[in-house]
């Protein structure tokens, strides 16, 4: 801004003068609406899961059958976490450590593209009205990024936002989400 101001004013302008002018202008501006994250009728629920593995496989004509088999074999493992997300060219499976052998067996003939182990998940339970709140996911992710929390992946359902993280990021992410829920 400084060079542009000097050109416009036809005289030298110091950096401190520019900063002070911006501060004065900012004080006169009305407070910004929407700077706070507002969850409609907050539930106050956060859930964590530990020792998860994320597999990514290349999509193939066998993917649907693999998915079906995985869900059938995972059924007896009560309390275990498993989710399958199908993209255009990839399939992602996130599961509890107890199901990694099942996933490896079911997807044995498929091309594994990536595997991330020892992940944790934090799930924020949302009110169904949240889907009508513009920018809600952006606001949550922005706060996580502001606190330098690196997300490995994100899974959304109608009333849940689950973020996958490395173990060392879980406490900080839980803290950020707790502040959002409590505010």
HELIX and SHEET records of a PDB file:
HELIX    1   1 UNK A    2  UNK A    9  1                                   8    
HELIX    2   2 UNK A   15  UNK A   28  1                                  14    
HELIX    3   3 UNK A   63  UNK A   74  1                                  12    
HELIX    4   4 UNK A   97  UNK A   99  5                                   3    
HELIX    5   5 UNK A  100  UNK A  106  1                                   7    
HELIX    6   6 UNK A  128  UNK A  132  5                                   5    
HELIX    7   7 UNK A  136  UNK A  146  1                                  11    
HELIX    8   8 UNK A  167  UNK A  169  5                                   3    
HELIX    9   9 UNK A  170  UNK A  182  1                                  13    
SHEET    1   A 6 UNK A  82  UNK A  86  0                                        
SHEET    2   A 6 UNK A  90  UNK A  96 -1                                        
SHEET    3   A 6 UNK A  46  UNK A  58 -1                                        
SHEET    4   A 6 UNK A 112  UNK A 125 -1                                        
SHEET    5   A 6 UNK A 160  UNK A 166 -1                                        
SHEET    6   A 6 UNK A 153  UNK A 156 -1                                        
END                                                                             
